[in-house]
Amino acid sequence: MLKRFMVPKSALSLLVLLVLSLAATTSFAELIGEPSKADRDVKPAPVEAADDKNSEADQKEKAVVTKKSVEVLLAGVDKASADAFNVLWNATVFEDEKIGYSGELSKNVEAFRVLWASPKAGELFEALGQAATPVGRLYGAAGLYHFDPKGFEVAIKRLRGQSQDRVERMSGCMAFSESVGDILESNEPKVVRLNPGQTLMDWFKLHKEGHLDLIGGGYTGEFAGMDVVVRPTK
């Protein structure tokens, strides 16, 4: 016959006192392993924001122009702008403003001016600068000089990778080839370098003569118009 085990009253009293003591010093959450209020109130360390300037440049550099994105872009502009875009998208000769023996306005420059007047000029020039023909990319960069200086820097960076390539040129009645690098940045002793708020006409009144390139805004000034401010003052 099994004997019943009895806990002495003194021991039972001691056990009750121990439990009450723990309850007074330890929260229920701690006893069952849940995080305490102090732990819940701890906020994660703030994440430092990325440099907006670098982030924007990185995004532009990584942006990809596709056939579909171009179709969507052109669907949102008027027919004249779409036609002008296609002229420069397929351009094979980098032309000055006036060409031929009669000095007629270049079809490419005419198209450039149509895009310049478009409400979506920045987007159109960005697409050209990234994915058009090599010549079309040069016209795209010239437009970005005015509409998106940061995008212009990205376009120039891309073009520097093709600096040794040569493209067909037309200046007045002269047809020749020139390296992309020389169009980007001329090595001539006198080169146009437009200041903010200065037109190409203003520059020539001061300096009389000078060669054009993309870096200094000379080609942008010629294509947009001699009396157009191509780099506004901030």
C-alpha positions as CSV (number, residue, x, y, z in Angstrom):
1,M,0.0,0.0,0.0
2,L,1.4,3.3,-1.1
3,K,1.9,6.0,1.4
4,R,0.8,9.6,0.6
5,F,3.7,12.1,0.5
6,M,2.9,15.2,2.5
7,V,4.7,18.5,2.0
8,P,5.5,20.1,5.4
9,K,3.6,23.3,6.0
10,S,6.8,25.1,6.7
11,A,8.2,24.2,3.3
12,L,5.0,25.1,1.5
13,S,5.0,28.5,3.2
14,L,8.6,29.1,2.1
15,L,7.7,28.2,-1.5
16,V,4.8,30.7,-1.5
17,L,7.1,33.5,-0.2
18,L,9.7,32.8,-2.9
19,V,7.1,33.1,-5.7
20,L,5.7,36.3,-4.3
21,S,9.3,37.7,-4.1
22,L,10.0,36.9,-7.8
23,A,6.7,38.5,-8.8
24,A,7.6,41.7,-7.1
25,T,10.9,42.1,-8.9
26,T,10.3,40.5,-12.3
27,S,7.6,41.3,-14.9
28,F,5.3,38.6,-16.3
29,A,6.7,39.3,-19.7
30,E,10.2,38.5,-18.5
31,L,9.1,35.4,-16.8
32,I,7.6,33.9,-19.9
33,G,10.4,35.1,-22.2
34,E,8.6,38.0,-24.1
35,P,10.4,41.3,-24.7
36,S,10.0,43.8,-22.0
37,K,8.6,47.3,-22.6
38,A,12.2,48.7,-22.5
39,D,13.1,46.3,-25.3
40,R,10.0,47.1,-27.3
41,D,10.8,50.9,-27.1
42,V,14.3,50.5,-28.5
43,K,14.2,52.0,-32.0
44,P,16.4,50.8,-34.9
45,A,19.4,52.9,-35.8
46,P,18.4,55.4,-38.5
47,V,19.6,54.6,-42.0
48,E,21.6,57.3,-43.6
49,A,20.0,58.7,-46.7
50,A,21.9,58.2,-49.9
51,D,23.5,61.3,-51.4
52,D,20.8,62.7,-53.6
53,K,23.2,64.1,-56.1
54,N,25.1,60.8,-56.6
55,S,21.9,58.8,-56.5
56,E,20.2,60.8,-59.3
57,A,23.3,60.6,-61.5
58,D,23.5,56.8,-60.8
59,Q,19.8,56.4,-61.7
60,K,20.3,58.3,-65.0
61,E,23.4,56.2,-65.9
62,K,21.5,53.0,-65.2
63,A,18.3,54.0,-67.0
64,V,17.7,52.0,-70.1
65,V,15.8,53.3,-73.2
66,T,13.9,50.5,-74.9
67,K,11.9,50.4,-78.1
68,K,8.8,50.2,-76.0
69,S,9.7,53.2,-73.8
70,V,10.4,55.3,-77.0
71,E,7.0,54.3,-78.4
72,V,5.3,55.4,-75.1
73,L,7.3,58.7,-75.1
74,L,6.4,59.5,-78.8
75,A,2.8,58.7,-78.2
76,G,2.6,61.6,-75.7
77,V,4.0,64.3,-78.1
78,D,2.6,66.0,-81.2
79,K,3.4,64.7,-84.7
80,A,5.9,67.4,-85.4
81,S,7.9,66.5,-82.4
82,A,7.7,62.8,-83.1
83,D,8.9,63.3,-86.7
84,A,11.7,65.5,-85.5
85,F,12.7,62.9,-83.0
86,N,12.9,60.3,-85.7
87,V,15.1,62.5,-87.9
88,L,17.7,62.7,-85.1
89,W,17.2,59.2,-83.9
90,N,18.4,58.0,-87.3
91,A,20.9,60.8,-88.1
92,T,24.1,59.7,-89.7
93,V,25.8,63.1,-90.3
94,F,26.6,65.6,-87.6
95,E,25.7,68.9,-89.3
96,D,26.3,72.5,-88.5
97,E,23.4,75.0,-88.6
98,K,24.0,76.1,-92.2
99,I,25.1,73.6,-94.8
100,G,25.5,73.4,-98.6
101,Y,26.6,76.0,-101.1
102,S,23.4,78.0,-100.5
103,G,23.8,77.8,-96.7
104,E,20.4,76.3,-96.1
105,L,19.2,75.3,-92.6
106,S,20.3,71.8,-91.8
107,K,17.4,69.3,-91.5
108,N,19.0,67.9,-88.3
109,V,19.2,71.4,-86.7
110,E,15.7,72.1,-87.8
111,A,14.6,68.9,-86.0
112,F,16.7,69.9,-83.0
113,R,14.8,73.2,-82.7
114,V,11.4,71.4,-82.9
115,L,12.4,69.2,-80.0
116,W,13.8,72.2,-78.1
117,A,10.3,73.8,-78.2
118,S,8.5,70.6,-77.0
119,P,7.1,70.4,-73.5
120,K,8.9,67.0,-73.3
121,A,12.2,68.2,-74.6
122,G,14.2,66.9,-71.7
123,E,12.9,63.4,-72.1
124,L,13.2,63.4,-75.9
125,F,16.9,64.5,-75.7
126,E,17.6,62.0,-73.0
127,A,16.3,59.1,-75.2
128,L,18.4,60.4,-78.1
129,G,21.5,60.7,-75.9
130,Q,21.2,57.2,-74.7
131,A,20.1,55.1,-77.6
132,A,20.1,56.9,-80.9
133,T,22.7,56.5,-83.7
134,P,26.2,57.8,-82.7
135,V,25.3,61.1,-84.4
136,G,21.9,61.2,-82.8
137,R,23.5,60.8,-79.4
138,L,25.6,63.9,-80.0
139,Y,22.5,65.9,-80.8
140,G,20.8,64.4,-77.7
141,A,23.8,65.5,-75.5
142,A,23.6,69.0,-77.0
143,G,20.0,69.3,-75.9
144,L,20.6,67.9,-72.4
145,Y,23.2,70.7,-71.9
146,H,20.2,73.0,-71.5
147,F,17.4,70.9,-70.2
148,D,19.2,68.5,-67.9
149,P,22.8,69.4,-66.9
150,K,23.1,66.2,-64.8
151,G,21.8,64.1,-67.7
152,F,24.3,65.9,-69.9
153,E,27.2,64.8,-67.7
154,V,26.0,61.2,-68.0
155,A,25.6,61.5,-71.8
156,I,29.1,62.9,-72.1
157,K,30.5,60.1,-70.0
158,R,28.9,57.6,-72.3
159,L,30.2,59.4,-75.4
160,R,33.8,59.5,-74.0
161,G,33.8,55.7,-74.3
162,Q,33.4,56.2,-78.1
163,S,35.9,59.2,-78.4
164,Q,38.0,57.4,-80.9
165,D,35.1,56.6,-83.3
166,R,34.7,58.9,-86.2
167,V,31.4,60.3,-87.6
168,E,30.5,62.1,-90.8
169,R,30.4,65.9,-90.6
170,M,28.9,68.6,-92.7
171,S,30.0,72.3,-92.1
172,G,28.9,74.7,-94.8
173,C,29.7,73.1,-98.1
174,M,32.5,70.9,-96.6
175,A,32.0,67.2,-95.9
176,F,34.5,65.4,-93.8
177,S,34.8,63.0,-90.8
178,E,35.7,63.9,-87.2
179,S,36.3,62.0,-84.1
180,V,33.6,61.9,-81.4
181,G,36.3,63.1,-78.9
182,D,37.0,66.3,-80.9
183,I,33.3,67.0,-81.1
184,L,32.9,66.5,-77.3
185,E,35.9,68.7,-76.4
186,S,38.0,70.7,-78.9
187,N,41.7,70.9,-78.6
188,E,41.9,74.2,-80.5
189,P,43.4,77.2,-78.7
190,K,40.3,79.3,-78.9
191,V,37.1,77.4,-77.9
192,V,33.7,78.7,-77.0
193,R,33.0,78.4,-73.2
194,L,29.6,79.8,-72.5
195,N,28.8,81.3,-69.0
196,P,25.4,80.9,-67.4
197,G,23.1,83.5,-68.9
198,Q,25.3,84.1,-71.9
199,T,24.3,83.6,-75.5
200,L,26.6,82.4,-78.3
201,M,26.1,85.8,-79.9
202,D,27.3,87.5,-76.7
203,W,30.3,85.3,-76.5
204,F,31.4,86.1,-80.1
205,K,30.9,89.8,-79.5
206,L,33.6,89.5,-76.8
207,H,35.9,87.0,-78.4
208,K,35.4,87.5,-82.1
209,E,36.2,83.9,-83.0
210,G,36.3,80.4,-81.4
211,H,35.7,76.8,-82.2
212,L,32.6,74.9,-81.0
213,D,32.3,71.7,-79.0
214,L,29.7,70.1,-76.7
215,I,31.5,70.6,-73.4
216,G,31.5,74.4,-73.6
217,G,27.9,74.7,-74.9
218,G,29.0,76.0,-78.3
219,Y,27.0,73.5,-80.4
220,T,24.0,73.8,-78.2
221,G,24.1,77.6,-78.7
222,E,24.4,77.2,-82.5
223,F,21.6,74.6,-82.8
224,A,19.2,76.4,-80.4
225,G,19.9,79.8,-81.9
226,M,22.7,82.4,-81.6
227,D,20.5,84.6,-79.4
228,V,19.2,81.8,-77.1
229,V,20.4,81.4,-73.5
230,V,21.4,77.8,-73.3
231,R,22.6,77.6,-69.7
232,P,20.3,79.8,-67.5
233,T,21.6,81.5,-64.5
234,K,20.7,79.7,-61.2
